[in-house]
Amino acid sequence: MAKTLAWVRAVLETTPLRWTNFVENLPKELLEHEPAPGEWSATGCLQHLVDTERFVFPVRVGYFLRGEDFPAFNPDSEGTAGKRQVDLDELLQEFLGLRIDSLATLEKVHPADLDRTVRHAELGLVSLSEMLHEWAAHDLLHTVQAEKAIMQPLISGCGAWKVYFTDHIA
């Protein structure tokens, strides 16, 4: 059980570093490139991570610790990814600040808490351990999604080498 907390914390601590590297070093045009109609750009992925830091994961930790059931979150109707014009530097700073707060929230979780269960409005009975695993996997998922979006204009320009990227074309 202690391994769960260590792994989750490690992932949650590395995600801001990866996003800082993206925003500080990649051209804005690459970060805002939408890989396919209806798919998120890297900027959209970062906005979604901000939404879930504000409205989902740390809030759910509180629900678990209080023993309260919680609602589902629908990023299409409740999130802001792709719905507003954003300044990337401000968005990154917002994410970094929220993540610091989230890591402080995670400090309140002890190994004995991981077996706590509550009801998720769509998924039914879930444990805190499962939700923490999902949080870390969610961070990685949307960071990889952002990398895939960034790759698309590069893949399209690589000519004959494009055959090496068939698994990564959006």
N, C-alpha and C positions, 0 to 999 in steps of 0.2 A: 504493500500500500504506500509506503514512503517513496518507493520508486515512481509511482504515479505522480506524486507532487513534484518530485525532482525533474522528471521528464517534461511535465507540463510547464513548469517554471522555466526550464531551459529553452523550450520553444518560444514561450511568450516573451522571454528576454531577448532572443535573437531576431525576432520579427522586426522590431523597430530599427535595428541596425541595418537590415536588408533594405527596408524602405527608405531610410536616410540615404543609403548609398544610391538607390535608384534616383531619388528626387534631386540629390546634389550633383549627380554625375551624368545622367542621361538627358538628351534633349527633350524638351516639353512635348514636341511633336510625336516622339516615340511613345511617351507615357500616355498621351491622349489618343493614340491610334486605336480605333475600334476594329478588332480582328475580323468581325463578321457582323452582319445586321443583327441587332438585338443582343450582342455580346458585350461585356464590359471591357473597357480599356483598362490599362494599369491604374489610371486615375480613378475610374469607377470602382475598381477593386479596393483601392485605398479608402475611398469614401464609404464603401460597405464595411470595411474593417472599423472605421470611425463609428458608423451607426451601431455596429454590434458591441463595440466597447462602451458606448453610451447607453444603449437600450436593452442589451441582451445578456451577455455573459456575466459581468460582475453583478448585475441585478439578480440573475438566477442564483448565484452563489448565496446571496441574501435570502432568497426564497428557501433554498435548501436548509440553511442554518436556522431559519425560523420554522421550518416544517410546513411551509405553505405551498400549495399547488400554484402553477403559473401558466400564463397564456402562451400560445405559439407566437412567433414573429414571422411576418411575411415581408421579405425585403422589397418585393415589388410594390406593395401598397403602403408599407410603413417606413421603408428606407428612403434615402435620398440619392443613392448612386445613380448618376446620369440625369438627375432632375434639376441640378443647379450648377451654375458656373462656379468653379472653384479656383482659388489661388493655391497652387501646389505646395508652396512653402508654408502657407497658413494651415492647409490641410494636414501636412506632415506634423507641424507643431501641435495641432489639436490631437492627433493620434498619439504622439509621444507623451503629452500630458495625461491623456486618458489612460494610457497603458501604465504609467507610473501609479496612478490611482488603482488600476486593476490589480497590479502586483501587490499593492498594499492590502487589497481585499483578499487576495489569495493567501496572504500570510495568516488570515483568520481561520483558515481551513487546517484541521489537524487530521492525521491518519484515521482516527476514530470516526471522523465525520464522513469519510468516503462512502460508507455503506448507507448513508441517509437516503431515503427515497421520498419522492413527491410525484404528483401527477402533472405531466405535460399535457396541454389541452388536445394535442393531436396524437402524440406518441404513447400516451398512457403512463404507466409507472416507470420512472427512470431514477437512476442513482446519481449521486453527486460525482462519483468516480467516472461514470459514463459521460456525464456532461463535461467534466474537465478534459477527458480524452477528446471529446468532440471539439472543444474550444481550441486545443492545440492543433488538431487536424484541420480545423477550419482556417486557422492562421496560415498553415502551410498550403492548403488548397488554393486560397485566394492569392497567395504570393506566387505560386506556380502558375495560376491562371494569368496573373499580370505578366509574368515572364513569357508566357505563350503569346499574349497579345503583343508584347514588345518584339517578339521574334518574327511576326507575320510580314512586315515590310522587308525585313532582312532576308527571309526565306524567298519571298517573291522575286528578289533581285539576284539570287545566287545561281541562276542559269542551270547548267547541267548538274550541279550539286544538289538541286532541289529534291532529287530522288532519295537523298539521305534524310529528308525531313518529312516524309509522308505521314509519319505518326504525329506530327506536330502542326500540321496545317489546319487552320480553323475552318 
